[in-house]
């Protein structure tokens, strides 16, 4: 009898080990959940969700089950990968078996995608949730003004959402940058219209300076216009924080460092090679820059360095460039500080949502005034920048979401003379969870660094920063259903 029990025990152990190995093999063969959006034009095969009623909505067991369901669904439709777009948790009916126990309906929403050739491994936007189903911190954005003569500016920057089915993205083949040919065939002095015809719809438009408009293509090409003419080209953002840069959709041609200066020099080339190419021994200035002048235009090459641990000497390499008309002067900052009234307008809209009343976007937009920037996300969706903290997402001319961020612009630019923390009702930037807990809605879930509150008409997420060993409210996102 004892021998029989031992044999049965051995057989059970072998079965469990075999089953575990098989389960692991099946799990590994399922399409993966991506931590980052591909930096190429992937195909969305299907948008779907998986949901479950659970006693503990944030338990690992519940999450793993929901994610596995999505991966199985992805395999059945022939998808290569999954991008998680949202997680919802709302109170369900009380359990009949446990009268005093509340159940939750938990769901994950996702895009099932067909992969593409992903070249930009170093420059990506984090998905809203990672492969573990956890909220991605990086998903919310955690990678000189001088006096000049006023010039009448003829380009109208009215920030209207383009009424198109598809954004214009011409295929560019010219990757040469030079003082003679400009940027990919577009020269200093070309008109605003000529630039749009050559490069298509811009990714972002900024109206921060008096008589000067800035257009951005992807995250790494910035074009400045005065009096309807292209006056400066930069390969680096001068005003936006990394939070805002992360919101700009990538454009492969403009973001993959494909440019070649004089058809010979590329990103990362050594200072020695560049001096030989331009036949110059001119030393770099204090900002690690090399200036090259030709006729009425100036080319600036910006370098970064690493220290050779053997020789202890600096080794410089090319980082980015800029071209401008030699007599160019940046216009003065021209922003009306409407932060207080704009935040009050959003507070009024939030109260309407709490009272289950609709928000009239046309009326709200008039209260907010003119935005200082617009990021074009898709042909029918834009993210408007209203001040240092306030961003608003509009989709198909309807209010989709409101974002409060720590800083939309670089702090050293001093665009706002009296910058204050953002507020939304009782929720004020830099407040602690303990201070705010009494104001949380009844239906809320807590993740690492995030409080999510659900109502019938909206979802409010609060993000807390504990980088200084004291968790304080950093950002917020209000999604309107």
C-alpha positions as a printed Julia matrix, in Angstrom:
481×3 Matrix{Float64}:
   0.0    0.0     0.0
   2.81   2.39    0.9
   4.5    1.61   -2.45
   1.25   2.41   -4.28
   0.91   5.78   -2.53
   4.51   6.65   -3.4
   3.93   5.7    -7.08
   0.75   7.79   -7.23
   2.59  10.71   -5.62
   5.38  10.44   -8.2
   2.88  10.32  -11.07
   1.05  13.39   -9.73
   4.34  15.29   -9.42
   5.32  14.36  -13.01
   1.87  15.42  -14.25
   1.99  18.76  -12.46
   5.49  19.5   -13.72
   4.5   18.58  -17.28
   1.3   20.64  -17.03
   3.26  23.6   -15.64
   5.78  23.39  -18.46
   2.98  23.13  -21.04
   1.09  26.08  -19.52
   4.29  28.14  -19.58
   4.9   27.18  -23.22
   1.34  28.18  -24.21
   1.62  31.46  -22.3
   4.92  32.31  -24.02
   3.39  31.66  -27.45
   0.61  34.21  -26.94
   0.97  37.75  -28.38
   2.81  40.03  -25.9
   1.46  43.14  -24.19
   3.68  46.07  -25.16
   5.12  48.58  -22.66
   5.64  51.17  -25.43
   3.79  52.2   -28.57
   5.63  51.12  -31.73
   7.34  54.1   -33.37
   5.93  53.13  -36.77
   2.52  52.93  -38.41
   1.03  49.77  -36.93
  -2.38  48.34  -37.89
  -5.13  48.02  -35.28
  -6.96  44.78  -36.07
  -9.55  45.15  -33.33
 -10.32  47.14  -30.19
 -11.66  44.94  -27.43
 -11.88  44.41  -23.68
 -12.05  41.71  -21.05
 -14.02  42.09  -17.83
 -14.68  40.21  -14.61
 -16.64  40.67  -11.4
 -14.28  40.43   -8.45
 -14.18  40.93   -4.71
 -10.69  42.45   -4.84
 -10.42  44.55   -8.04
  -6.67  45.17   -7.77
  -5.59  41.62   -6.96
  -2.84  40.07   -9.06
  -5.0   37.02   -9.74
  -7.8   39.12  -11.26
  -5.39  41.17  -13.35
  -3.54  38.12  -14.7
  -6.81  36.45  -15.69
  -8.05  39.51  -17.59
  -4.71  39.99  -19.39
  -4.55  36.33  -20.4
  -8.05  36.57  -21.87
  -6.9   39.51  -24.0
  -3.8   37.61  -25.16
  -5.9   34.59  -26.11
  -8.32  36.84  -28.02
  -5.37  38.49  -29.81
  -4.09  35.11  -30.96
  -7.5   34.09  -32.32
  -7.75  37.23  -34.52
  -4.15  36.98  -35.76
  -2.74  39.94  -33.85
   1.0   40.16  -33.14
   0.81  42.29  -30.01
  -1.47  44.15  -27.59
  -1.55  47.74  -26.33
  -3.55  48.31  -23.15
  -5.48  51.57  -23.41
  -7.58  51.72  -20.25
  -8.53  49.98  -17.02
 -11.92  50.46  -15.39
 -13.21  49.39  -12.0
 -16.71  50.19  -10.82
 -18.96  48.89   -8.09
 -21.27  46.1    -9.12
 -24.34  44.78   -7.28
 -23.78  43.57   -3.73
 -23.14  39.88   -3.37
 -26.28  37.86   -2.62
 -24.28  35.35   -0.62
 -22.4   38.01    1.37
 -24.89  40.76    2.14
 -22.3   43.24    3.4
 -19.75  42.64    0.65
 -19.4   44.87   -2.41
 -18.28  43.39   -5.72
 -16.45  45.27   -8.47
 -16.66  44.97  -12.23
 -13.07  45.21  -13.47
 -12.17  45.54  -17.15
  -9.1   46.11  -19.32
  -9.49  47.74  -22.74
  -6.96  47.14  -25.49
  -5.92  47.49  -29.11
  -5.0   44.22  -30.84
  -2.39  45.2   -33.4
  -0.39  43.93  -36.34
   3.25  44.85  -35.82
   5.37  46.98  -38.16
   9.08  47.56  -38.71
   9.96  49.42  -35.52
  13.18  51.39  -36.09
  13.15  54.0   -33.34
  14.16  51.87  -30.37
  15.52  54.86  -28.48
  12.56  57.24  -28.81
   9.15  55.9   -27.83
   6.01  56.87  -25.99
   4.98  54.65  -23.09
   1.62  52.94  -23.29
  -0.99  53.86  -20.68
  -0.45  50.47  -18.98
   2.53  48.13  -19.05
   2.59  44.37  -19.69
   1.67  43.71  -16.04
  -1.47  45.81  -16.36
  -0.01  48.5   -14.12
  -0.39  52.2   -14.83
   2.71  53.45  -16.61
   4.26  56.49  -14.9
   5.96  57.44  -18.16
   2.63  57.45  -19.98
   1.81  60.79  -18.47
   5.13  62.25  -19.5
   7.65  61.07  -16.89
  12.01  61.86  -21.67
  15.81  83.44  -24.47
  13.77  85.97  -25.26
  15.29  89.31  -26.39
  13.78  92.58  -27.5
  13.14  92.95  -31.22
  11.35  95.25  -33.6
   7.66  94.38  -33.82
   6.71  93.02  -37.25
   3.16  92.66  -38.46
   2.52  88.92  -38.53
   0.32  87.69  -41.36
   0.03  83.98  -40.47
  -3.22  83.41  -38.6
  -2.83  81.04  -35.68
  -6.44  80.28  -34.81
  -5.79  76.7   -33.62
  -8.7   75.15  -35.49
  -8.89  71.38  -35.57
  -8.25  70.29  -39.19
 -11.4   68.86  -40.74
  -9.75  65.98  -42.55
 -10.04  62.23  -42.68
  -6.26  61.91  -42.76
  -3.31  64.14  -41.99
  -1.11  65.2   -44.9
   2.26  63.45  -44.56
   4.25  63.79  -47.83
   6.99  61.22  -48.34
  10.31  63.03  -47.97
  13.47  61.7   -49.6
  15.83  64.67  -49.33
  17.71  64.33  -46.01
  20.35  67.02  -46.64
  20.79  70.08  -44.4
  23.04  72.95  -45.49
  23.33  76.71  -45.63
  22.81  76.64  -49.4
  19.87  74.22  -49.62
  18.34  74.73  -46.16
  16.33  71.93  -44.53
  15.4   69.11  -46.93
  14.97  71.61  -49.76
  13.16  74.26  -47.7
  15.23  77.42  -47.27
  15.37  80.31  -44.86
  13.02  82.89  -46.39
  10.48  80.39  -47.74
   6.86  81.19  -46.92
   4.62  79.51  -44.37
   2.52  78.11  -47.23
   5.56  76.67  -49.03
   6.64  74.86  -45.85
   3.19  73.3   -45.37
   3.14  72.17  -49.0
   6.56  70.52  -48.62
   6.29  69.01  -45.13
   2.54  68.6   -44.68
   0.53  69.16  -41.51
   2.68  70.15  -38.5
   2.64  68.08  -35.32
   2.48  71.12  -33.08
   1.95  74.87  -33.27
   3.13  77.31  -30.58
   2.11  80.94  -30.26
   4.35  82.17  -27.43
   6.22  85.09  -28.97
   5.11  88.45  -30.3
   5.08  88.3   -34.09
   6.63  84.84  -34.23
   5.0   81.47  -34.82
   6.67  78.1   -34.16
   5.76  74.89  -35.98
   7.06  71.48  -34.96
   7.33  68.32  -37.05
   7.65  65.26  -34.84
   9.68  66.03  -31.71
  12.95  67.13  -33.3
  12.25  69.71  -36.03
  11.17  73.24  -35.12
  10.5   75.99  -37.66
  10.14  79.66  -36.71
   8.22  82.2   -38.79
   8.22  86.0   -38.73
   6.08  88.04  -41.15
   5.03  84.83  -42.91
   8.66  83.84  -43.68
  10.79  81.0   -42.34
  13.46  82.71  -40.24
  14.97  79.91  -38.11
  15.25  76.12  -38.01
  16.13  74.19  -34.85
  16.68  70.51  -34.23
  15.75  70.77  -30.54
  12.73  72.09  -28.66
  13.46  75.44  -27.06
  10.4   75.84  -24.83
   8.57  72.55  -24.15
   9.16  70.32  -21.15
   9.8   66.61  -21.62
   6.21  66.0   -20.47
   4.91  67.86  -23.5
   7.44  66.41  -25.93
   6.23  62.94  -24.96
   2.71  63.9   -26.04
   3.77  64.69  -29.62
   3.24  61.76  -32.02
   6.46  60.55  -33.6
   7.07  61.03  -37.33
   9.71  58.56  -38.44
  11.5   60.78  -40.99
  11.72  63.75  -38.64
  12.55  61.78  -35.49
  15.06  59.13  -36.56
  18.18  61.37  -36.9
  18.34  60.74  -40.66
  19.63  64.25  -41.46
  23.03  64.79  -43.1
  24.74  68.17  -43.01
  26.34  69.05  -46.36
  25.57  65.44  -47.3
  28.61  64.37  -45.23
  27.97  64.83  -41.5
  25.49  62.9   -39.38
  24.28  62.88  -35.78
  26.98  61.52  -33.48
  29.95  62.36  -35.74
  33.13  63.47  -33.97
  34.32  67.05  -33.71
  37.55  66.03  -35.45
  35.68  64.76  -38.53
  33.52  67.87  -38.66
  36.51  70.23  -38.45
  38.15  68.34  -41.3
  34.95  68.51  -43.36
  34.58  72.26  -42.91
  38.35  72.85  -42.95
  38.26  74.87  -39.73
  40.19  74.95  -36.46
  37.78  77.32  -34.74
  37.35  76.29  -31.08
  33.93  75.58  -29.61
  32.39  78.32  -27.51
  31.38  77.95  -23.86
  28.08  76.32  -24.92
  29.95  73.67  -26.98
  28.88  75.21  -30.3
  30.58  75.72  -33.66
  29.36  78.58  -35.89
  29.61  78.55  -39.68
  28.51  81.61  -41.69
  27.67  81.83  -45.37
  26.21  84.89  -47.04
  23.31  86.03  -44.82
  22.71  82.79  -42.94
  24.33  81.02  -39.97
  24.67  77.3   -39.24
  25.19  76.33  -35.6
  26.42  72.85  -34.68
  25.75  71.83  -31.07
  27.99  69.23  -29.44
  27.88  66.97  -26.39
  30.88  65.29  -24.82
  31.95  62.31  -22.77
  35.19  62.11  -20.83
  37.68  59.47  -21.95
  38.53  57.54  -18.78
  42.05  56.77  -20.0
  43.14  60.17  -21.29
  40.65  62.2   -19.17
  40.06  64.34  -22.27
  36.65  65.38  -23.54
  35.46  63.63  -26.69
  32.87  65.75  -28.52
  30.18  64.46  -30.87
  27.5   66.26  -32.89
  24.11  66.39  -31.15
  21.91  68.79  -33.12
  21.92  71.85  -35.37
  20.17  75.11  -36.12
  20.08  77.47  -39.09
  18.91  81.05  -38.99
  19.13  84.33  -40.82
  22.23  86.04  -39.45
  20.32  89.14  -38.27
  17.6   87.03  -36.59
  16.33  88.21  -33.21
  13.9   86.25  -31.06
  10.73  88.17  -30.3
   9.67  88.91  -26.74
   7.36  86.6   -24.81
   3.74  87.5   -25.47
   1.43  85.44  -23.24
  -1.58  86.67  -21.31
  -1.47  85.1   -17.87
  -4.99  83.67  -17.64
  -4.14  80.71  -15.4
  -6.43  81.69  -12.54
  -9.51  82.35  -14.69
  -8.83  79.26  -16.82
  -8.64  77.03  -13.77
 -11.86  78.56  -12.46
 -13.53  77.75  -15.8
 -12.45  74.1   -15.53
 -13.63  74.04  -11.91
 -17.09  75.15  -13.12
 -17.12  72.41  -15.75
 -16.11  69.81  -13.14
 -19.0   70.9   -10.89
 -21.41  70.44  -13.81
 -20.14  66.89  -14.28
 -20.67  66.16  -10.58
 -24.24  67.42  -10.96
 -24.67  65.13  -14.0
 -25.0   68.12  -16.35
 -23.52  68.32  -19.84
 -20.56  70.58  -20.65
 -20.94  73.0   -23.57
 -17.44  72.97  -25.09
 -18.12  76.04  -27.23
 -19.04  78.06  -24.16
 -16.16  76.65  -22.1
 -13.62  77.41  -24.84
 -14.73  81.05  -24.85
 -14.13  81.22  -21.09
 -10.68  79.7   -21.45
  -9.54  82.11  -24.14
  -6.96  81.41  -26.81
  -4.58  78.47  -26.22
  -0.83  79.02  -26.54
  -0.24  75.72  -28.32
  -1.87  72.85  -30.15
  -0.57  69.32  -30.61
  -2.26  67.47  -33.47
  -2.72  63.88  -32.28
  -4.8   62.57  -35.2
  -6.86  64.11  -37.99
  -9.8   64.54  -35.6
  -8.06  64.91  -32.23
  -5.88  67.65  -30.73
  -4.3   68.47  -27.39
  -4.53  72.19  -26.61
  -2.04  73.85  -24.26
  -3.65  76.68  -22.28
  -1.0   77.45  -19.69
   1.89  75.92  -17.75
  -0.43  73.29  -16.22
  -3.62  73.0   -18.27
  -4.04  70.76  -21.32
  -7.33  69.9   -22.98
  -7.97  67.06  -25.42
 -10.61  67.68  -28.07
 -11.86  64.85  -30.28
 -14.3   65.45  -33.13
 -14.95  68.95  -31.79
 -16.05  67.56  -28.41
 -14.37  67.81  -25.02
 -12.68  64.48  -24.35
 -10.39  65.07  -21.35
  -8.7   67.67  -19.16
  -5.1   67.24  -17.98
  -3.31  69.09  -15.22
   0.47  68.63  -15.44
   3.38  69.88  -13.36
   4.9   71.9   -16.18
   4.2   72.14  -19.88
   7.13  74.5   -20.46
  10.73  74.6   -19.33
  10.96  76.47  -16.05
  13.98  78.58  -17.05
  12.0   80.27  -19.85
   9.86  82.18  -17.32
   6.82  82.35  -19.57
   4.6   82.99  -16.56
   5.69  85.59  -14.04
   3.31  84.43  -11.3
   3.02  80.68  -11.76
   0.87  78.99   -9.11
   0.02  75.34   -8.38
  -2.99  74.02  -10.29
  -6.27  73.32   -8.49
  -9.4   71.34   -9.31
 -11.96  71.78   -6.57
 -10.47  70.41   -3.35
  -7.61  68.8    -5.27
  -4.57  71.04   -5.24
  -1.14  70.34   -6.63
   1.45  69.29   -3.98
  -1.24  68.2    -1.47
  -0.75  64.85    0.24
  -3.04  61.8    -0.01
  -3.85  62.24    3.69
  -5.01  65.83    3.1
  -7.19  64.83    0.13
  -8.59  61.48    1.24
 -11.78  62.99    2.67
 -12.63  64.34   -0.81
 -12.24  61.06   -2.72
 -15.4   59.79   -4.4
 -17.05  56.7    -2.96
 -16.17  54.58   -5.99
 -12.38  54.75   -6.14
  -9.43  52.44   -6.69
  -5.87  52.93   -5.58
  -2.84  51.84   -7.57
   0.82  52.58   -6.99
   1.0   56.37   -7.11
  -2.52  56.78   -8.53
  -6.05  57.26   -7.21
  -8.78  56.53   -9.75
 -12.31  57.78   -9.06
 -15.27  56.71  -11.19
 -18.63  58.37  -11.74
 -21.35  57.82  -14.33
 -20.17  60.7   -16.55
 -16.43  60.95  -15.86
 -13.29  59.38  -14.48
 -10.81  61.39  -12.41
  -7.28  60.07  -11.92
  -4.88  61.7    -9.46
  -1.15  61.0    -9.8
   1.13  61.34   -6.8
   4.87  61.9    -6.88
   6.89  60.36   -4.05
  10.33  61.14   -5.45
  11.15  63.22   -2.38
   9.98  60.57    0.13
   6.73  62.45    0.63
   3.84  61.55   -1.68
   2.31  64.73   -3.1
  -0.27  65.38   -5.81
   1.58  65.97   -9.08
  -0.83  65.62  -11.99
  -4.48  64.86  -12.71
  -6.53  63.67  -15.65
 -10.3   64.1   -16.01
 -11.87  61.95  -18.73
 -15.4   62.85  -19.81
 -17.66  60.04  -21.04
